[in-house]
Amino acid sequence: MSDYAFPRSLATTQWVADHLNDSNVRLLEVGWDTSEFDAGHIPNAVAAWKYADIHRNDEREIPSKSQIEEMLSKAGIANNDTVVLYGGFGNLIAVMAFWVLKIYGHPDVRLLDGGRQKWLTEGRSLSTEMPSAHPTQYVALEPDTKVRAAKDFIIGVLGRPEYLLVDARPEDMYTGENPAGVARGGHLPTAINIPATRILDDQGEFVSWQTPTTNSDGTFKAFDELQKLFFEKNIAPAKTIITYCLRGGLSTHMWFALTQLLGYSNVIEYDRSWVEWGNLEDMPVE
């Protein structure tokens, strides 16, 4: 971990186990829904968030400043706390929450490397005790919109050589073979594909994602492996990189690897991604 640009953005399972009772460490589980949390969560986790908390309403809008303040205050989180985010589903929704907390300037937010998957694989304990947090008065910073792209911004930079679009979806979605429930298949013009793959159970049913930036246990690959992955696709830090996927999970995971682990300084996440772009008739598609 020491080779990463910002190693403190990751927390190991052992670090979390050693700090479960620290008064200034707050564990937050973030998943597609709260069913896994309800069935059993890491002891002393203060709250459970779901995808709909991160992407709200039909517009898939992130929480406003007042909404994120309310969410964090209700969870008993103070501005000077260390917040450790984790979840199932390949940590994808947890990474989106990390990105949101960075937008609102929380100074010490970390991702549990490997998420629920690694915690359970190691045989570590879970709790079904529901949290009873003491509310705080959290005060967020004004949102840093430089790390978030809207479709109008994308339209304005298409074809400009100083920008690179990176598509984190599986290859069949990128090519348009699988529209994934969206009106049109394909990808953003000039986008480079670094595809995730689906993890299926014995019956062929979808379970989760295997991202190209992580090992089979869900932990992130080493610095050198990550650097090679992106360099082989000519994705260099000199460019401004825009990440996107289907609904924002895979691409914020890639945003995390690029910014927190490799230290790329100009990476922008298009979190509304293909479910917005592909459902608009007048958007250019390849």
C-alpha positions as CSV (number, residue, x, y, z in Angstrom):
1,M,0.0,0.0,0.0
2,S,2.9,2.3,0.6
3,D,3.5,2.8,-3.1
4,Y,0.1,4.3,-3.7
5,A,-0.2,8.1,-4.1
6,F,-2.6,8.4,-1.1
7,P,-2.3,5.2,0.9
8,R,-4.4,6.6,3.7
9,S,-7.4,6.5,1.3
10,L,-7.5,2.7,1.9
11,A,-8.0,0.8,5.2
12,T,-7.0,-2.8,5.5
13,T,-9.3,-5.3,7.2
14,Q,-6.7,-5.6,10.0
15,W,-6.6,-1.8,10.5
16,V,-10.4,-1.8,10.8
17,A,-10.4,-4.7,13.3
18,D,-7.8,-2.9,15.4
19,H,-9.8,0.4,15.4
20,L,-13.4,-0.9,15.9
21,N,-13.7,0.7,19.3
22,D,-11.9,4.0,18.5
23,S,-14.2,6.9,19.3
24,N,-13.2,8.9,16.2
25,V,-13.5,6.1,13.7
26,R,-16.9,5.7,12.0
27,L,-17.7,2.7,9.8
28,L,-20.4,3.3,7.2
29,E,-21.8,0.4,5.1
30,V,-23.0,1.4,1.6
31,G,-24.7,-1.0,-0.7
32,W,-27.3,-1.3,-3.4
33,D,-29.8,-1.5,-0.6
34,T,-29.5,-2.2,3.2
35,S,-30.4,-5.9,3.1
36,E,-26.8,-7.1,3.7
37,F,-26.4,-4.6,6.6
38,D,-29.6,-5.8,8.2
39,A,-28.4,-9.4,7.9
40,G,-25.1,-8.6,9.5
41,H,-22.6,-5.8,9.4
42,I,-19.1,-5.0,10.8
43,P,-19.5,-4.4,14.5
44,N,-20.0,-0.8,15.5
45,A,-20.9,0.4,12.0
46,V,-22.9,3.6,12.6
47,A,-25.3,3.5,9.6
48,A,-26.3,1.9,6.3
49,W,-26.6,3.9,3.1
50,K,-28.0,2.7,-0.2
51,Y,-27.5,3.6,-3.9
52,A,-30.7,5.7,-3.8
53,D,-29.1,7.9,-1.0
54,I,-26.1,8.6,-3.3
55,H,-28.1,9.0,-6.6
56,R,-31.4,10.6,-5.8
57,N,-34.6,10.9,-7.8
58,D,-35.1,10.2,-11.5
59,E,-32.3,12.7,-12.3
60,R,-29.8,10.6,-10.4
61,E,-28.6,13.7,-8.5
62,I,-26.1,13.4,-5.7
63,P,-27.1,14.7,-2.2
64,S,-27.2,18.5,-1.8
65,K,-25.0,20.1,0.9
66,S,-27.9,20.2,3.4
67,Q,-28.8,16.6,2.6
68,I,-25.2,15.2,3.1
69,E,-25.0,17.2,6.3
70,E,-28.2,15.6,7.5
71,M,-27.1,12.1,6.5
72,L,-23.7,12.5,8.3
73,S,-25.2,14.2,11.4
74,K,-27.9,11.5,11.7
75,A,-25.1,8.8,11.6
76,G,-23.3,10.5,14.5
77,I,-20.3,11.5,12.3
78,A,-18.3,14.7,13.1
79,N,-16.1,16.7,10.8
80,N,-12.9,15.4,12.5
81,D,-13.9,11.7,12.4
82,T,-12.2,9.1,10.3
83,V,-14.9,7.7,8.1
84,V,-14.3,4.2,6.7
85,L,-16.7,3.1,3.9
86,Y,-17.3,-0.4,2.8
87,G,-20.0,-2.6,1.2
88,G,-20.8,-5.6,-0.9
89,F,-21.3,-5.6,-4.7
90,G,-17.5,-5.2,-5.3
91,N,-17.5,-2.0,-3.1
92,L,-18.9,-0.1,-6.0
93,I,-21.6,1.9,-4.2
94,A,-19.2,2.5,-1.3
95,V,-16.7,4.1,-3.7
96,M,-19.5,6.3,-5.0
97,A,-20.1,7.5,-1.4
98,F,-16.3,8.1,-1.0
99,W,-16.4,10.3,-4.1
100,V,-19.4,12.2,-2.7
101,L,-17.7,12.8,0.6
102,K,-14.6,14.1,-1.2
103,I,-16.9,16.5,-3.2
104,Y,-18.1,17.9,0.2
105,G,-14.6,18.1,1.6
106,H,-14.5,15.5,4.4
107,P,-10.8,15.5,5.4
108,D,-10.4,11.8,6.4
109,V,-12.4,9.3,4.4
110,R,-11.2,5.8,3.6
111,L,-12.3,2.8,1.7
112,L,-12.1,-0.7,3.3
113,D,-9.9,-2.5,0.8
114,G,-11.8,-5.6,-0.4
115,G,-15.0,-4.5,1.4
116,R,-17.5,-7.0,2.9
117,Q,-16.1,-9.8,0.7
118,K,-12.6,-9.7,2.2
119,W,-14.0,-9.2,5.8
120,L,-16.2,-12.3,5.4
121,T,-13.5,-14.4,3.6
122,E,-11.2,-13.8,6.6
123,G,-13.9,-15.1,8.9
124,R,-14.3,-11.9,10.8
125,S,-17.3,-11.3,12.9
126,L,-20.6,-9.5,12.0
127,S,-23.2,-7.9,14.2
128,T,-27.0,-7.6,13.8
129,E,-27.2,-4.9,16.5
130,M,-28.7,-1.8,15.0
131,P,-26.8,1.4,15.5
132,S,-27.9,4.0,18.0
133,A,-25.8,7.0,17.0
134,H,-25.7,10.3,18.9
135,P,-26.5,12.9,16.3
136,T,-24.0,15.6,15.5
137,Q,-24.0,18.9,13.7
138,Y,-22.0,18.1,10.7
139,V,-21.0,21.1,8.5
140,A,-19.9,20.2,4.9
141,L,-17.8,22.4,2.6
142,E,-19.3,23.8,-0.6
143,P,-19.2,21.1,-3.2
144,D,-16.1,20.7,-5.3
145,T,-17.7,20.4,-8.7
146,K,-14.4,20.0,-10.6
147,V,-14.5,16.2,-10.1
148,R,-18.0,15.8,-11.5
149,A,-19.0,16.1,-15.2
150,A,-22.4,16.8,-16.6
151,K,-23.5,15.9,-20.1
152,D,-23.2,19.5,-21.4
153,F,-19.6,19.4,-20.3
154,I,-19.0,16.1,-22.1
155,I,-20.5,17.6,-25.3
156,G,-18.2,20.6,-25.1
157,V,-15.0,18.5,-24.9
158,L,-15.8,15.7,-27.4
159,G,-13.0,15.5,-29.9
160,R,-10.6,17.7,-28.0
161,P,-7.2,16.0,-27.8
162,E,-6.4,17.0,-24.2
163,Y,-9.4,15.0,-22.9
164,L,-9.7,11.2,-22.7
165,L,-13.0,9.4,-22.1
166,V,-12.7,6.0,-20.3
167,D,-15.6,3.5,-20.4
168,A,-15.6,1.1,-17.5
169,R,-18.5,-1.1,-18.7
170,P,-18.1,-4.7,-20.0
171,E,-17.1,-5.0,-23.6
172,D,-20.6,-6.1,-24.8
173,M,-22.1,-2.9,-23.4
174,Y,-19.3,-0.8,-24.9
175,T,-19.8,-2.2,-28.4
176,G,-23.6,-1.9,-28.1
177,E,-24.3,-5.6,-28.3
178,N,-25.8,-5.4,-24.8
179,P,-27.8,-2.2,-24.3
180,A,-28.4,-3.1,-20.6
181,G,-31.9,-1.7,-20.6
182,V,-30.9,1.6,-22.1
183,A,-32.6,2.9,-25.3
184,R,-29.4,2.9,-27.3
185,G,-26.3,0.8,-27.1
186,G,-22.7,1.8,-27.8
187,H,-20.3,4.2,-26.2
188,L,-19.3,7.9,-26.1
189,P,-17.4,8.9,-29.2
190,T,-13.6,8.2,-28.9
191,A,-14.0,6.5,-25.5
192,I,-11.4,3.9,-24.5
193,N,-12.8,0.7,-22.9
194,I,-11.2,-0.8,-19.8
195,P,-13.9,-3.4,-19.2
196,A,-15.2,-5.0,-16.0
197,T,-16.5,-8.5,-16.1
198,R,-19.5,-10.1,-14.5
199,I,-19.2,-12.6,-11.7
200,L,-21.9,-15.3,-12.0
201,D,-23.0,-18.0,-9.7
202,D,-23.3,-21.8,-10.5
203,Q,-26.7,-21.1,-12.1
204,G,-25.3,-18.4,-14.3
205,E,-27.0,-15.6,-12.3
206,F,-25.2,-12.3,-11.9
207,V,-23.6,-11.9,-8.4
208,S,-21.2,-8.9,-8.7
209,W,-18.5,-7.3,-10.8
210,Q,-14.8,-8.1,-11.2
211,T,-13.1,-4.8,-11.9
212,P,-9.8,-4.7,-13.9
213,T,-8.3,-2.7,-11.0
214,T,-8.8,-5.3,-8.3
215,N,-7.7,-8.8,-7.4
216,S,-10.0,-11.7,-7.1
217,D,-10.5,-11.0,-3.3
218,G,-11.7,-7.5,-4.1
219,T,-8.5,-5.7,-2.9
220,F,-6.9,-3.2,-5.3
221,K,-3.9,-4.4,-7.4
222,A,-0.5,-3.1,-6.7
223,F,0.7,0.3,-7.9
224,D,2.8,-1.2,-10.7
225,E,0.0,-3.3,-12.0
226,L,-2.4,-0.4,-12.0
227,Q,0.1,1.8,-13.8
228,K,0.6,-0.8,-16.4
229,L,-3.1,-1.3,-16.9
230,F,-3.7,2.3,-17.8
231,F,-0.4,3.0,-19.6
232,E,-1.1,0.1,-22.0
233,K,-4.2,2.0,-23.0
234,N,-2.3,5.3,-23.3
235,I,-4.2,6.8,-20.4
236,A,-1.5,9.1,-19.0
237,P,-1.8,11.7,-16.2
238,A,-1.0,14.6,-18.6
239,K,-4.5,14.3,-20.0
240,T,-7.8,15.2,-18.4
241,I,-9.7,11.9,-18.0
242,I,-13.4,11.5,-17.8
243,T,-14.7,8.2,-16.4
244,Y,-18.1,6.7,-17.0
245,C,-20.0,3.4,-17.0
246,L,-23.7,2.4,-16.7
247,R,-24.8,4.0,-13.4
248,G,-21.6,5.4,-11.9
249,G,-20.4,2.5,-9.7
250,L,-17.8,1.0,-12.0
251,S,-16.5,4.4,-13.1
252,T,-16.2,5.9,-9.6
253,H,-14.2,2.8,-8.7
254,M,-11.9,3.6,-11.6
255,W,-11.8,7.2,-10.6
256,F,-10.6,6.1,-7.1
257,A,-7.8,3.9,-8.6
258,L,-6.6,6.8,-10.8
259,T,-6.8,9.6,-8.3
260,Q,-6.2,8.0,-4.9
261,L,-3.8,5.2,-5.8
262,L,-2.0,6.4,-8.9
263,G,-2.2,10.1,-8.1
264,Y,-3.7,11.4,-11.3
265,S,-4.7,15.0,-10.7
266,N,-7.2,15.6,-13.5
267,V,-9.9,12.9,-13.4
268,I,-13.6,13.8,-13.7
269,E,-16.4,11.4,-13.1
270,Y,-19.5,11.4,-15.3
271,D,-21.7,9.7,-12.7
272,R,-25.0,9.8,-14.6
273,S,-23.2,7.8,-17.2
274,W,-24.8,5.7,-19.9
275,V,-28.3,5.6,-18.4
276,E,-28.5,9.3,-19.1
277,W,-26.5,9.6,-22.3
278,G,-27.9,6.4,-24.0
279,N,-31.5,7.4,-23.2
280,L,-31.2,10.8,-25.0
281,E,-32.0,10.6,-28.7
282,D,-29.8,13.6,-29.7
283,M,-26.5,12.5,-28.1
284,P,-23.8,11.3,-30.4
285,V,-23.0,7.5,-30.0
286,E,-20.4,5.2,-31.5
